[in-house]
Amino acid sequence: MNKENAWLKYNDEEKQKIFELSEGYKKFISECKTERECVDEVVRQAKELGYTDLNDYIAQNKELKAGDKVYATNMNKAVALFVIGEEPLEKGMRILGAHIDSPRLDLKQNPLYEDTEMALLDTHYYGGIKKYQWVAIPLALHGVVVKKDGTIVNINVGEDDNDPVFGVSDLLIHLSADQMQRKASEVVRGEALDILVGSMPLKGEEKDAVKANILKILKDKYDIEEEDFISAEIEVVPAGKARDYGFDRSMVMGYGQDDRVCAYTSMKAIFDVDKTDKTVCCVLVDKEEIGSAGASSMHSMFFENTVAEIIALQGNYSDLILRRTLQNSFMLSSDVNAAYDPNYPEVMEKKNSAYFGKGMVFSKYTGARGKSNSNDANAEYIAKLRKILDDNNVTYQTAELGKVDQGGGGTIAYIMANYNMEVIDSGVAVLNMHAPWEITSKVDIYETTRGYKAFLENIN
């Protein structure tokens, strides 16, 4: 099945809408490089569109009614948006779910040290990365430091043109004969991913004078002490903005597109919904890259608890209604898939690969080898989605993640399927997935946004 390239169905005027959407998307992923930054921006945009904090309804015991728009956050690392529908909630919801964490380096809790009059920060990588991709590139620091008195200090260094940048040094080719004999996973080892942050000693200090100078800078600029790193969450990410990619500017290069490209398109889709028969939801969560473990992940009770609160605010809560609500819901697990790369055809199976320009991607199942740990969507559900997308002239494709025994991956789909709701993975095809700089197609971003909107408005 070879569908026409989606660019071909648009005239020049229509193409401008594709480029306009991508401008907003590039700004989003340039400014939102951590989960906290994503949540802050989603909430900011939601408030501008009339969304209210669900906690305000709870505090006032105010009834939720059809047309109300609310949001809830979880530990500043996950957020859920709801537009309340006309029908009783127990008839089910239409849900878009994506994750907003991405592979990166995290500072350890005792990170700062000096070695041969160089100051470095020790890191622990997060998620699946090729470690050698993270050396000799400019890096930025994003995150928070929480002091003992509860004061939160926001850190963002390396993005402004006047900021310094940081980096992990690489071994020069002239001395790397032994290193080059290692297998790729060990060319750069995890404990070698320490970032260089200074080399100027502080006058008057006899021991660790360079480290002392860095601590002085941190104290003067942020009023933080070395021990404050213990209660800090600082992420090391590629420095720089998302850029147009290609002579034709048809693609986007940027950090964290897995899975913020699906988070952004999901957010845009629900923001286009004003009134709805069924309640619609967009939930954006943390920790997917490390197996969805932890209190800010999809495995937490955040989503279920939030739905329970919404039911209670409609005046008819019971555990049975909650169970019916979840079971009767439909979900798109909004996550990326691997785009076919002509440089590496040996790992892909052409008939069942995702391609740039072919629109949003549906993956009936993910997992690895024998579909291990995957959600395997039902044929009846896929048929419904096909009709909706065709009726709305949305370009879409289906794909697996590489050849059967080549590897694999997972998403949050199986977690939500535990509620017995219909779930399938869908999203945008990505080149360079999990690399510091990933590539997507602008028309695929556009088609995915349109597809998510059609889903929210039509699935039953």
Secondary structure, 3 states (H helix, E strand, C coil): CCCCCHHHHCCHHHHHHHHHHHHHHHHHHHHCCCHHHHHHHHHHHHHHCCCEEHHHHHHHCCCCCCCCEEEEEECCCEEEEEECCCCCHHHCCEEEEEECCCCEEEEEEEEEEEECCEEEEEEEEECCCCHHHHCCCCEEEEEEEECCCCCEEEEEECCCCCCCCEECCCCCHHHCCCHHHCCHHHHCCHHHCCEEEECCCCCCCCCCHHHHHHHHHHHHHHCCCHHHHHHEEEEEEECCCCEEECCCCCEEEECCHHHHHHHHHHHHHHHCCCCCCCCEEEEEECCHHHCCCCCCCCCCCHHHHHHHHHHHHCCCCCHHHHHHHHHCCEEEEECCEEECCCCCHHHCCHHHCECCCCCEEEECCCEECCCECCCCCCHHHHHHHHHHHHHCCCCEEECCCCCCCCCEECCCHHHHHCCCCEEEEEECEEECCCCCCEEEEHHHHHHHHHHHHHHHHHCC
